[in-house]
Amino acid sequence: MPPRTPNGDGPGTGTALVRRLLHAQFPHWSDLPLAPTGSAGTSNAMYRLGTDMVVRLPMTASAAGDVDKEHRWLPRLAPGLPASVPAPLGKGAPVDGYPWAWSVYGWLEGENPAPGRLAEPAALAGDLAAFVTALQRVDPAGAPPAYRSEPLAARDRATRSAIDALRTEVDTAAAGAVWEAALTAPDPQGPPVWVHADLQPGNLLVADGRLSAVIDFGCTGLGDPAVDTIAAWYVLPAAARGVFRAALGSDDATWARGRGWALSIALMELRHHRGTHERMASIARHVLGELLADGAR
């Protein structure tokens, strides 16, 4: 059955549709082997094309809105980054039966990291910090705001609502303490910087234990540098977090805000995905467990 958006409101996708899109718009690629990648993402359907390309079809209107951003900015970001990022090779147009722009990218080798089963956690922590640092140093001129560019306090009502809704699954007192500490942390002292804004396992690729690529830049833009510290809890074990933080040079305020971002995102993801997308819900539960264990330590 073709993948659909979690709430069923997006268009159907499938290899037949992708083949039709390619035949109409990129006929020189239309006879290459084509197969779903098995991605568990909720925003885009992915199909490997030949040996060195991937077709990416948005499954929601918001994801479709990111296509132009990635085609514009990824070629500008790539030269300054120490890990590979997707290289846009073609931008497709809407057709009858599929209403949005779509993309062909170069294929990137690697596997998503599995939190709790990392081969080289300290080395990966250093790689992640190097990537985040390099991204922050890219010239911000003309850059759009990140998807998560709002002040952390703007998420207060929604975050507290999620804590309450998940009271049978989450230690509400401990979660509330993490959230309060994040809200009372000083605001960023400098201007917004480039952030990826969604450094989760599904958006990272590793090879031989090291970071090989970062993908899905739909959320990227200018924001609080604390946003990208969510990788500390989404990806890394407790023993490697200090390596990541030291390499980033994160002060106490940035780290506290980062914990707040990770908490808020994970709570909302768990609330939204439990019972419908178990892989995403499982990742969110893992993050919440790591955050609250950090608080206990």
N, C-alpha and C positions, 0 to 999 in steps of 0.2 A: 504494500500500500504506500503511495507517495507520502513523504513527510509533509506535515502541515505545522502551522504555528500552534503553540500549546493550547490556545483557546479556540482554535479552529477557524479563525477569521481571515487567514491569509489564503493566497491561491495555492492550488496543488502544484507540486513539482514532480519530476521524474525524468528518467533517461530519455523517454520519447520527446518530452518537451525540450530538453536540452539539445537533443539532436536536431530538432526542428529549428531552434534558435540559431544553432551553429550553421546549419545548411543555408538559412536565409541571410545571415549577417557575416559569418566567417567561413565561407565554403571551403577554403583551403585547409581548415581543421575538421571539417564535418565528418570525414571518414576515419578519423583516428579512434582507437579504442576508448570507450567511455564507461565509467562505473562509479557508483556512489562511494564516497570515502568512509562511510560509517560514522561521520562526525555526530556528536551528541549535542551540538549547538542548537540554540533555540531561535536564532535570528537569521541564519543563512543555511541553505542546502549546498553541499559541496560534492563535486563530481570530478574525479581524476580524468584528465584528458591526455591520451598518449602517455608518455613516460615523464614528461617534464612540464606539464601545465595542469591547472585546476580551474574548473568553472564554478563560480560562486553566485548563487541565486538568492537574493533577499527573500525572506518569508514574511516580513512585516513591512509596513510603510515606513516605520522609523529606520529600519535597517537599509531600506532602499534609499533613504535620504543621505546615507553615509557614503554611497558610491562615488559621488562627485568629490567629496572630501578626500577619500583615499587616493583617487586618481590624481588629484592635484598635489597632495602633500607628501605621499610616500616617496616619490622620486626626489623630493627636496630633503626629506629626513634621512634617507638611507645612507648617503655618503658619510654622515657624522656618527653613525652608530656602530658599535662593536659586534653586533649580531645581525644576521640576515633579517630582512623584512620583505613582505610580498612585493613583487615587481609587477605592476599593471602592464598587461600585454594587449588588452583590448577591452573596450567598454561597449556593451551591447545596449540596444534600445528596446523599449516595450514593444510587444506585439499583441495581436488578438489572442486572448487566453492567458497572457502574462503581462501585468500592467506596469512593471517597473524596469529601471535600468539594472544591468547585471554586469558581471566582470569575468574576464579571463586573466589569471595570474600565473606567474611561474611557480612550479611545484617546489616546495621546500621539504627537504628530508628531516626526519626526526620523529620523536614520539612525545606525547604530552607527559610531563612529569607526574608521578603518582605520589602524592604526599604520604609520608610514612614509609616509602620504599625507594628513597633516593639513593643512587649509587655514590654520589659525591656531594653531600649536602653543603659542606663548607665551601667547596669550589663553586657550586651553583650559586650560593649566596653572594660570592664575590662577583660572579658573572652578572647576576641580576643588578647588583649595585653599580657595576660599570655601565650597564645599559641605561639605567635610570639617570645616572650622572651625566652621561653623554647626551641623552635626550633633553635634559634640563638646560644644557649649554647651547642647544640649537637656537639660532636667531629667532626671537618671537615676532618679528615684524610681520604684520598682516595675518597672524595666526588666529584661528577661531577660538572661542571659549570651548573648553572641554565639556563633554557630556556631564561630568561631575565637577562643575566649576562653581557651584553655589557654596555659600558659607555652610559649615557643618551645622550651625544652629538652624538653618532652614529645613533640616531634616528632623528636627526635634519631635514634632507631633507624630510624624509617620513612624519614627523609630520607636517611640514610646508605645504607640498603638501596636506595633509588631511584637514588642516585648510582652505586652498584655495578651495578645492573641496566641502567643506561643508558650504561655505560662505552664502548660503541662509538659513541655519539652525542654524548657530553658530555665536555669536558675535566675529568676527575675531580679533578685537582690544583687547578685553578682553582675548581671548584665547592666543593671541600672547604675552600678558603681563605675563600670568602665565608661558608660555613656556620660555620666556626670563629670568624670575626670577629663574627658575629651572636650566637653563644652566649656569647662573652666580654663582650659589651656589657652595661652596667649595666641592671638591671630598670627598669620604669617607676617614676617617683618619686611619682606621684599616684594617685588612685583610678581605676578603670576609667571609660571614657567611652563614649558612643554611637559605634558604628562601623557602617558598611555591611557591611564584611568580605568583599566580593567585587566590588571596583571594577575589573572587566574590561571590555573593549570591548563585549561582548554585553549588558552591564547599563547602558550609557550611550547616550544619544541626543544627537546634535549637529545644529544647524541653522545654516547660514552660518558654520561653523567654530567655533561657540560651544556650550557645554554647555546643552542645553535641558531634559533630564530625566535622572533616575536611576531605574532600575527594578529589579525583583526584590530585595525586601528579606527574602528567606527566611533569610539569614544574619545579619541585623542584631541588635544587642543591645549589651551592654556588653563592652568589651575594651580591649586595649592600643592606644593611638592609632597605633602603628607599623603596625598591620594595614592601615589605609587608605592608607598610603604605597605599597602595591603598585602603585597607578595610575602611579607614576613610571616603572615598567618595563613594565607591561602596556599602557600607552596612549601615553606621551610619548616623544619622541626625546631623546637625550642633551642637546641644546642647550636644551631647555625644562625639564629636571629641576631646574636651579638656581632657576628662577622658582617652580616648585611648592614646593620646599623652603623658599625664603626666605619665601614667603607663608604657609606653615604655621608657620614658626619652629621647624622640627625640629632638635634638637641631634644631635650625632654618635651618641649611643647610640640614639636613636629611629630615625635613618636606617639605622644598621647592623642593628637588629632588623627594620626594614622590608625591607631587602635579603634578610635571612634568610627572612622570611615569603614574599616573592615567589619566592625560590629553591625553598623547600620545596613551595609550592603548584604551581609550574610543573613541577617534577620529578615530582610525583605525578600531575599531569594528563597529562604526556607518557607516563609509564609506563602509565597506564590507557587512554588514548585512541589511542595509535599503532596503526595498522592497523585501527581500528574507526570512528574519528570524526576524519577528517583535518583538519577546520577547527579543532577544539579542539587537536589535536596540533600544528598549525602555529602557533597562538598561543603554546603553551607553548614551542616551539622558539625563537620570536622573543624571548620574555621571557628565556630562558636565554642567548641570544646577547647581549642588551642587558646583562644582569647581568655576564657574564664579560668583555665589552668594557669595562664600567665598571671592573672590577677591574684590567684591563690598563692603563687610563688612570691 
